[in-house]
Amino acid sequence: MLEALPLDEERDLEAQIEISFWGRALGNPALRQLQHTEFDRFTGRLRGHLVEAEKDGELREGVDVALAAHQLLVLIDGLSAERVLYPDRVTPDRQQEMLDDLLGRLRP
């Protein structure tokens, strides 16, 4: 998760590229399909990590793994968009605080 959040200059630039890609994908079916494929791929990776955590007893009972994976991805996308648009509102510390809070809700 930390690799995907814009926590430093390099990842800020990656977020800027990603956000600008979204706008282009809206008007281009091929780019939109690429975006959907990437979303599905990353969601699948997150699900795999959550399933592994579940097997290791690191998730609380009854966690919906598909929902949790989607929430984590939306957190990344939302924080990335906010960081690009309003860099002072979402500092690296605030991003980590928000991630820790969400992950904490998934733990036993």
C-alpha positions in Angstrom: 0.0 0.0 0.0 2.8 2.4 0.9 4.3 1.9 -2.6 1.1 3.1 -4.2 0.6 6.2 -2.1 2.1 9.6 -3.1 4.4 9.9 -0.1 7.4 11.5 -1.8 8.4 13.4 -4.9 8.7 10.4 -7.1 5.3 9.0 -6.1 3.8 12.5 -6.4 4.8 12.5 -10.0 3.4 9.0 -10.5 0.1 10.2 -9.0 0.1 13.2 -11.4 0.6 10.9 -14.4 -2.1 8.5 -13.2 -4.6 11.3 -12.6 -4.0 12.9 -16.0 -4.4 9.4 -17.5 -7.9 9.2 -16.0 -9.0 12.2 -18.0 -7.7 10.8 -21.2 -9.3 7.5 -20.5 -12.8 9.1 -20.2 -12.8 9.9 -23.9 -10.9 6.9 -25.3 -12.4 3.4 -25.1 -9.0 1.7 -25.4 -7.4 3.7 -22.6 -10.6 3.2 -20.5 -10.2 -0.6 -21.0 -6.6 -0.4 -20.0 -7.6 1.5 -16.8 -10.2 -1.1 -16.0 -7.7 -3.9 -16.5 -5.2 -2.1 -14.2 -7.9 -1.6 -11.6 -8.8 -5.3 -11.7 -5.2 -6.4 -11.6 -4.4 -4.2 -8.6 -7.6 -5.2 -6.8 -6.7 -8.8 -7.4 -3.3 -8.3 -5.8 -4.9 -6.6 -2.8 -7.4 -9.4 -2.4 -4.5 -11.9 -2.5 -2.8 -10.1 0.3 -6.0 -9.9 2.3 -6.7 -13.6 1.8 -3.1 -14.4 3.1 -3.7 -12.1 6.1 -7.0 -13.9 6.7 -5.2 -17.3 6.7 -2.6 -15.9 9.1 -5.3 -14.7 11.5 -4.5 -11.1 10.9 -8.0 -10.1 9.8 -11.0 -9.9 12.1 -13.7 -12.4 11.7 -16.2 -11.7 8.9 -14.2 -9.2 6.9 -15.5 -9.0 3.3 -12.2 -9.4 1.5 -13.6 -8.1 -1.8 -15.0 -5.0 -0.2 -11.8 -4.4 1.8 -9.7 -4.6 -1.3 -12.0 -2.2 -3.1 -11.8 0.2 -0.1 -8.1 0.1 -0.1 -7.9 0.9 -3.8 -10.4 3.7 -3.4 -8.2 5.1 -0.6 -5.2 5.1 -2.8 -7.0 6.7 -5.7 -8.7 9.3 -3.5 -5.5 10.2 -1.7 -3.6 10.4 -5.0 -6.2 12.7 -6.5 -6.3 14.9 -3.4 -2.5 15.0 -3.2 -2.3 16.1 -6.9 -5.0 18.8 -6.5 -4.4 19.9 -2.9 -0.9 18.9 -1.9 -1.0 20.7 1.5 -4.2 19.0 2.6 -2.9 15.5 2.5 0.6 15.2 3.8 2.5 11.9 3.8 1.8 11.7 7.6 -1.9 12.2 7.0 -1.9 9.6 4.2 -0.3 7.0 6.5 -2.7 7.9 9.3 -5.6 7.3 7.0 -4.2 4.0 5.8 -3.4 2.8 9.3 -7.0 3.7 10.4 -8.5 1.6 7.6 -6.2 -1.3 8.1 -6.8 -1.1 11.8 -10.5 -1.6 11.2 -9.7 -4.9 9.4 -7.6 -6.3 12.2 -8.9 -8.6 15.0 
